[in-house]
Amino acid sequence: MPGETRGGPDGGTFRSLSNRNYRLYISGQGVSLIGTWLQAAAVRWLVYEQTGSAERLGVIEMANLMPGLVVGLFAGAISDRVAPRAMILAMEVGQMACAFVLAGLVATGVIQFWQMAVILATARVCVTFELPSRQVFLYELVGPESLTNAIALNAGLFNATRVIGPALAGLGFAILGAAGCFALNAVSYLAAIGTVLAIRIPTRAQSVSGRGAALGDLLAGLDYLRSERGLSGHLALMGFFGLMGMGYEAMTPVFARTVLGVGVGGYSLLLASGGAGATFGALMVARLGDGVRKERMVIYGMLCFSTFLLTASLFPLWSSPEWPSLVRLGLGAVCLFGAWFGAAFFYSSTQTLIQLRIPARLRGRIMGVWMVVFSGSVPLGALWTGRAATVWGVCPVMAFSAVVCLVAGFLLILAQGPGRPASEAASA
């Protein structure tokens, strides 16, 4: 058995928490992710405060995610050949070291933009090698019977920490400065390392001999996807959504300052509101369980995201500058809450569909492809969004992204015949 589990698969929204190993895993991840989001919020605000450039925000977002595009396939192949616990621990230590270096450079006042980009890119390489192994490790912890629920709860945790992390970022930035935020993130990795060490599961039988990743292993995931049209369709949808929709996240500091007229405290509140929306979206997927058709849920998540993002982009048209600043901030927070609810609904449903349809022997490699798609689409979206926002302004660019995703969602619904999966419609 993958862990000590009490109760059956129908134990409700939080049934995976009956597994001791999963409880340890998710508690350590929770602390570490709070530090991760704290640092992410502080980095964006620091970059915008120092440069005043929306384009630089897009560049830093690209540095933070783009390395996954380069090493994603290799990381996925390695994760099917190396014990996932060892890979996770090594990469957590690497990320902790990057955070300490970043804190030191900022504290001594010698940090430059290119140094920040290099450090974030290095940390992202560690994340890219860790995430496929985490997906394999998660499967070993809970088994196939609780996998859907565990994935959704994991997404819920990931987004719940978006509430606490940005809130701490506003407070930490004001009291400790950016260096203090980065140091707190470094310390938070100790929780993830400690809980992974405390987990006890049987040693995984290696299905492939050798230590390296041969070219055949690197391409095995792609070969499988070529014959699985449904999986390819879900990955294509995810890439489209990341490229055309998710670039707006990097523009949140610009939206906060130029549209809502708020400072770092308001910016933190906006991020926390988005994190709360994403948490509810992921928990909704966990609550709906295995009985609801997730192909439709993927599209509904995209439509929800697009509607709220479009509402936010039109804020200068339907709001009044005479309204109190707290009212304007609150309405902006509601818009981001809804946008992130839809985004989490989309991503949680998509990841669940992908995980449940791949064989265990290829799990790491397929999730490596997933990393390539995600790590390529989101930073490219941030890059073009930042460049376009510099020329035309943040609201027109957000409106364009929202309309494109909204139209795509409706077209996918129309393309679906009765009972036809969204993935097949996307592949058509």
N, C-alpha and C positions, 0 to 999 in steps of 0.2 A: 504493500500500500504506500502511496506517496506521502502519507503523513498521518497523524492521529486525528481522525475526523469524527465528530459526533453529529449524528443526524444525517438525513438523506439529502438528495439533491434538490429537494423542494423546500428547503428550510428558509426561504425568503430572500430579501435583498442582500443580507449580510451573511449568507450561509457559509461562505468560504472561511469566515473568521472562526469557525469551529475547529479549523485545522491549526494545531499549535505552530507548526513550521511557517504557515502562511501568516499567522499573527506576528511572529517574530520578524519575518521578512517585511511586512507592510509597515510595522512600527519604525524600523530602522530607515526604510525608504522615506517615511513621512518626515522625519527630522532632517534627513539629507536634502530632500526636495524643498523644504522651507528655505534652507540656505541657498539652494540653487536659484530659486525665484527671487530671493532677496538680492543676490548678486546680479541677476539679469536686469532687474529694475534699476539698481544703482548704476550699472554700466550704461544703460540707455540714457539715464538722466545726466550722468557725468559727461558723456559724449556730446549730448545736445547743449549742455551748459557751457562746455569748452569751445565747441565749434559753431553752434547755432545753425547747423546744416542738417536738413532732412536727408540729403544724399549720403552724408557720413553715417547716419543711422542705418540706412540700407546697407552700406558697406560693412559695418560692424555686425549686422545681423547675418550677412553672407559669410563673414569670417567665422561666425559662431556656429553655422550649420553646414556650410558647403563641403568641408572635408569628408563628411559622410558619403558624398557623391563619389569621391576618389577611392576610398578604402572600403566602401560598404560591402561589395561582393566578397572581397578577401576576408573581411571580418565575419561574414556569415559562414563561409567555408570553414574558417578556423573554429568557430563555435560548435560545429558538428564533430570536431576532432579533439577538442580540449575540454577538460572538466569545467563545467560552467562556473562552479564556485571559485576555482583558481583564477579564471579570467576576470570575474567580477571584482575580486579582491585586488588584483593587480591594477585594474583600471580605476578603481576608487582611490587607491593611493596616488596614482598619476594625477587625477583631477584635484585631489587635496593639495598636491605640490604646486600645481598651476595657480590655485587660489591663493596660496601663501606668497608666491612670487608676485602676483598681481597686487596683493595688499602691501607688500614691501615697497614696490616701485611707486605706488600712489602715496604711501606714507612719507617717503623720502622726497617726493616732489619731482622725480625725474621721469615719470611716465610720459610716453609719447603715444600718439594715436596708433602708429604702426606696431609698437610693442604690445599694446592692448589687443590688437587684431591677431598677432602671432600667438599670444598666450591663449586667447579664446579658441583659436583654430586648433592648437595643440590639445586643449581640454576636450574639444569636440572629437578629435581622433580617438581619445580614450573612451568617450561616450559611444562612438560608433562601434568599437570593438566590444563594448560591454553589453549593449542593448540586445543583440541577437542571443548572446549567452543568457541574458535575463529571461528571454522568452522561453528558452529551453529549460532553464531553472524553474520558472513558474509552472511549466507543464509537469515537471518532476515533483513539485510540491503538492499540487492539488489533483493531478490526474485529469483524464478527459471528462469525467462526470461533473466536475465543478469548474471547468476551464472558462466557460462563458461568463459565469458569475465573477470569477477571479479577475478576468480581463477587465470587466466593467468596473469592479471595485478598485482595481489598480488605476484605471483612468480617473475614477472619482477622487482617489487620493491625490493623483498627479495634479488635478485641477483644484482640489480643496486647498492644497498648499499654495496655490496662486493667490488665495485670499490672505493667508497669514504672511507669506513672504513679502509681497508688495507693501502691506501695512507696516511690517517691520522695517522695510526699506525706507519709507518716509521718516519714521522715527529714528532709525539708525543713521540715515544720511544727515539728519539735523543734529544729532548728538555726537555720533562717532565719526561722521564723515564717510566718504566712499571707502577708504582703507579699512575702517572698522567693519563695514558691511562685507567686504571681501574676506577679512579674517574670520568673521563668524561663519561664512560659508565653508571655509577650510576646516574649521573645527567640527562642523555638522557631519562631515564625511565619517567621523569616528563612529557615529551611531550606526550608519549603514554597514561599516566594516565589522563592528562588534556583533550585530545581529546575524549577519551571514555566517560568521564563525560559530555562532551558537546553534545554528540549524543542523539537525542530524537527519540525513536521508541515506539510503543505501547507495554505495558507489555505482555510478552509471557504467554499464557495459558499453565499451567503445565498439561501434559498428564498423569503423574504418581504422586500419592500422597506419602507423607512421605519424610523424609530427607535423609535417608541413601541409600546405594546401596546394595540391596539384591543379593544373589548368582544368582538368576534367571536373574536379570538385567545384572549382569556381564557376564553371558554366552549367553545372548540373541543375541549379535552380532555374536558370534561364530556359534550359531544355524542357523542364517540367512545365514551366509557365506557357511555353509555346503550344503545348498540347492541352492546356487547361484554360479555355477561353474565359470562363467565369472569373477565375483569379486575376487574369490579365486585365479584365474589364474593371475590377475593383481597384487595382493598382493604377490604372489609367485615370479613373475618377479621382482618386486621391491626389495624383500628380496635378491634375487640372485644378482641383480645389486649392491646393497649396500655392500654385503659381498665380492664379487669378484672384484668390480671395484672401489668403492669410498674410499677404504683405502688409496689410493695414496695421497689424499688431506693432510693427516696428515704428509706425507713425503715431502711436499713442502719445508720446511726449509733445509732438507738434500739435496734435488735436487738443491736448490739454491746455497748452499755453496760448495758441493762436486763435482757437475757436471758442473754448470755454473760458479762457483768461484766468487759469488757476496755476498755482505753483506746484512744488514737489509733493505737498500734502494732498492736493486734489488729484495729482497724477497717480499717487499710490492708491487713492480711493477708487479711481477708475479701474486700475489693474485688479484690485481686490473684488470689485463688482463683477468684472469679467470672469475672474476665477470662481466666484460663487455661482455664476450662471453655468460655467463649464462643469462644476461639481454636480449641480442638479441634472444637467444633461446626461452625464455619465451614470449617475445613480438611477436615472430613469431607464436607461438601457439595462442596468442590472435588475431593476424591478420587473421590467416587462418579460425578462427571462427568455427561454428558448421557444416559447409558443408563438411569438409574434414574428412576422415575416420581416427580417432585417434588411432585405433588399429595398423595401419601401422606406424603412426607417432612415437608410442612408440618404435618400433623396429628400425626405422631409427635413432632415437636419440641414441640408444645403439650403433649402427654401427658407427655413427659419433664420439661419445666419444671414442670408441675403436681405431679407426684409428688414431686420433690425439694423444692419450695416447701412442700408439705403436711408433709413430714418435718421441715423446719426449723421450721414453725409449731408443731409438736407437741413441740418440744425439751424444754420444761419437764416433759412427761409421761413421756418415755422416758429422760431423763437424770437424773443425781443431782447435787445441789449439792456433794456430797462429792468428786466426781471432781476431779482436778487441773485447774487452769485451762487448761493447755496441751491437755489431752485435750478439754475442752469446746470450746475454740477450734478445734481440729483437726476435730472432728465438725461444727461449724457451717460451717467452710470447705468441707468435703466437700459439704454440702447446697447451698451457694451455687454450688459448681463444677458440680454436676449441673443446678441450675436454669438457670444461664446457658448451659450446653451446649445444653439444650433450646431456650432463647430464641434463640440464635444459629442453630441448626439451622432453626428456624421462620422467622426473618427473612431468612436467606440464601436459603433455598428460595423464599420468597415474592417477594423482589426479583428473583431470576433469572427466575421465571415471568413477572413483569410486564414486565421489560426485553425479553425475547425475543418478546413478543407485541404490541409497539407499533411502529408505523411510525416511521422516522427523523424525518420531518417534524414529528411530534407528541411526540417523546421528551421534550423539556424540559417541555412542558405536562402530559403525563401524570405525569412525576416531580414537577411542581408539585402536582398533586392528591395524589400520594403524600406529599409534605411536609405538606399540609394534614391528611391523615388521621393521620400519625404525630405531627405537632406538636400536634394537638388531643387525641388519645387518651391519650398518655403523661402530659402534665401534668394533664389532668383526672383521670386515675387516681391520680396523686400527690396531688392536692388532696383527693379524697374519702378516700383511704387515710390521709393525715395527720390529717384531721378525725376519722375513725372511730377511729384509733389513740389519739387524745387521750381519747376517751370510753370505749372498750372495751379498749384495750391493743393492742400491735402483733401479738402472736401470734394472737388471734382474727381479726383483720382479714386477716393473711396466710393463715390457714386458709380463710377465706371465699373469697378470691381464687383459691386453689389449687383448691378444690372446684368453683367455677363453671367454671374453665377445663378441669378434668378432665372434668366432665360434658359440656361443649360438645365436647370432642375425641371422646368416645365416641359422642355423638349424630351427629357428622359422619361417623364411620366407618359407623354404622348407616344413615345417609342415603345413603351412596354405594352405588349398585348396582355390579355388576361392570363395571369400566372407566369408571365415572363420575367425573369430576374433582371434587376437593374444592371447587373454586370454584363449580361448578354446584350442589353440594349446599348450600353456604352461601347461594347466591342463591335457592334454592327456597322 
